[in-house]
Amino acid sequence: KTQETAKDDPKRMQEKLEIVRHLYRKGFSKQDILNLFRFIDWIMDLPKETEQIFWDELGAEEKEGKMPYITTGERIGYKRGKQEGILEGILKAIGLGLELKFGKPGLRLMNKISEIRDMETLDAIYEGLRKVSAIKELRQIYEK
């Protein structure tokens, strides 16, 4: 289903919902459902807007008692964990880029950059690594 819906986000969301519903109908244990859900969520990633619709629909079914295992707290915690993982990945990529492009002097910027939590700024820094030729130019990106 992941391959079939590669270019159709609404269909992917519907297929993802159906797969999760199927886990409940089959009577899997709570832990099995949560583990499988994490895997499904990873391979059937959705854009931000579609993901929000997915969670809203899943939450509505949860309230109706159809999906009692994925609670709102777990959903929020999972979302935060996913965001932290993305943040950590971007910071690692920036650190590697700084080291490759500028050596140890570039790595000194990581103390300041690692404090940044705004994804747009981090994306700008990451993209800037390809374009800038001096550390000073990179600093200008995040000191604005």
C-alpha positions, 0 to 999 in steps of 0.5 A: 500500500505504501508503494501504491499510494506514493503520489496520492496522499489522501489515498495513503491516509485512507489506506493507513487508517484501514490498516490500523482498523484491521489491526483492531479487528484482528484482535492484536494485543495493545503492545502488538498494535502499538509496535505495528503502528509505529512501523506503519507510521514510519513507512506510510509517512504523510505530509503535515496537513494530511497527517493532522487529518489522519490523527483527527480521524483516528482520535474520533474513532478512539472516542467512539471506542473503536480504537482504544489503544492509541490514546490521545496522550500516546499520540501526542507523545509519539508526535513529540518523539517523532519531532525530536527525532527529526530535529536530532537528524537535522542537527546531525546532518548540519554538524556533519556538513559543518565539519566537512566544509569548514573542519573544526572551526565549523564545528564550533558553531554547533553549540549555538545551532544546537539551541535552535528549535525552529525547523525553518531556521534549521532548514535554512542553515542546512540549505545554506551549507551548500551555498555559503563559502565562509562561516561568517555567511552561515552565521548570518542565516541564523542570527537574523 
